[in-house]
Amino acid sequence: VILSLCYAGFRGQLDLILMEAALHFTSRDFFEGYGIRTWVDAFERRESVHVPHVVLGQAADCVLVMPASAACCHRLAHGACTDLVSLTVAATTAPVVIAPGMNTAMWNHAALQRNVQRLREDGMYIIEPTLIFSAAELVHHVSPMYGGFGTFWRGALGIMQTLVDRK
């Protein structure tokens, strides 16, 4: 999805914040090889940036949080400001679009739904996750996921359409 956004013209400067968990699946070098500036540490200094969340928040035309875990939704709903994502969201006046990704039980959990409602009330836009089934799930009777298994919410085109609508 990030590379699709990059090559569809969604960047004057596309900045990507990678959480520590994301680094188990990808690397900064992968995205930076495509010209996408990446951030991991809230206190990282590079180029003329000394306070990343302030610079990123002020420079943003739109902030997309994807995939947003239940923990991320909680931090954002409560203004925790404990990581670079939540700090950046708190420091921006740009539209914030959140694309949750989690299993069915988590998405339907009352506490998560309260957090999602709070995010909406705070003016953030939630991309409703789409229920996705895979053949393996059907055979092994695994619970389906919302936005799971590498397919995000109607795909990259759906994300791009949502971002165009929110700008």
N, C-alpha and C positions, 0 to 999 in steps of 0.2 A: 504494500500500500504506500509506503514512504517513497519508494522509487517511482511508483506511478504518479504520485503527487509532484515529485521532482521534475519528471519529464513531461508532465501535462501543463507546465507553466505556472505552478502554484508557488513559485519561489522567486523573490528578488534575492532573498537570503533565507533559506530554509534552515532553521536550527532544530536539532533533535536532542531531546533530553532522554538519556537512557538510564533507567533505574538499574541498580546493581543486579537484580534478578534477570534483566534483559541481557546482561553480559554473559550469562550462562548459555545463551542461544545465538548470540551474534557478537560482533566486535565493533568498536569505534572505527577501526581501519576500514571495514567493509563500507560503511556509509561515507566516511571521509574520502574514500577512493572515488566516490561519485560526486564529490564537491559539496557534500552536506556537512555543515559544521555540527559536531556532536559535543554534548555536555554530560557529565556524570556527577561531578562534585559541586556542591553548592558554594564552595569556597575556592574553586578553580580560577586561576587568573591566566588570561591569555590575551594576546594582542593588546588592545586598549581597554579590555574588560576587567575591572577589578571587583565588581559586585554583580555576578552573572544574573541573578534573578531580577534585579532592577533593570539592567540593560535589556534582557530578554523580554521582560514584561512591557517595557516602554516601546520597544521596537516592533512588537507583535501586531499584525493586522488581525490575527485570529490565533487562538491557542486550541490545539486539538490534543486531547488526552486519550490515547488509544494504545493498547487496550487498557481500560481502567479496571483495576481489581476492586474487590469489595473494600479492601484496606485503603486504597487510593480514594475511593468515593467517600469513605469515612473521614479521611484527613481533609479533603476538600470541603466537605459539608460542615466541618467543625473549625475550619481555618487553622489547622494545626501548624502549618509552616515549619515542618520538620524535615523536608527534603526539597530538592531543587524544583520539582514539579509544583508542589503546594506553595512554595515561596513565589514562584513565577506567576501562578494563577492569582495569588493575593496582590501581586505588584502590577497587574495589568488592568487596563480599562478596555481592552479588546474583547470581542465576543469569545466565550469559552464553550467549546463543543466537547462533550464527554461521550465516549463510546465504550460502555461496559462490556467486559468479556468474562463470563463465569458460567458455572453449571447451573442447571435449573433450580436446584434447591437454594443455592446462594442468591440467585436473582429474585426468587420469590420470598426470601427471608424478610420478616417484618422490619428488622432493624435496617437492612439495606434499603428497603423501599422507603423508610423514613428519611434516610440520607439522600436518596435520589430525589424525593419530594423537596427536601431542603435545598438541594442544588438547583432545582427548577425555580423555587421561590426566590433564590438569590440571583436569578437571571441567567443561569447556565442552561445550555441546550443539551438535552440527553438524546442520543441516537438510540432509539429503542432496539435492543438486540433481536435478531431473528433466530428462531429456533432452527438449529442445523442438525441433521441426522447424517450419520455415515453408515456405510454397509457394515462395518465392524461393530458399531453400536447395536444395530438391529440383530445381528447374529449372537452377540455376547450379552444382550439385554443390559447394556450400560445406559445410564441416564443421559439423555441428550444435553448438549450445551447450547448456551446462547452465544452466538458469535464465535464459536469454537473451531478448533482444528484447522487453523490457517485460512479460514474464510471469514472475513469481517463484514458483517452487516450489509448485505447486498453487494459486497465486493468493493474494489477501489473506486469504481464509478459511482456507487452510492455515497461513499465518503466524500468524493469530489463534489457531487451535486449538493450534498448537505452543506459543505463549506461555502459554495457559491451562494446558497440561499441565506447564509448567516452573515456574510460580509456586508 
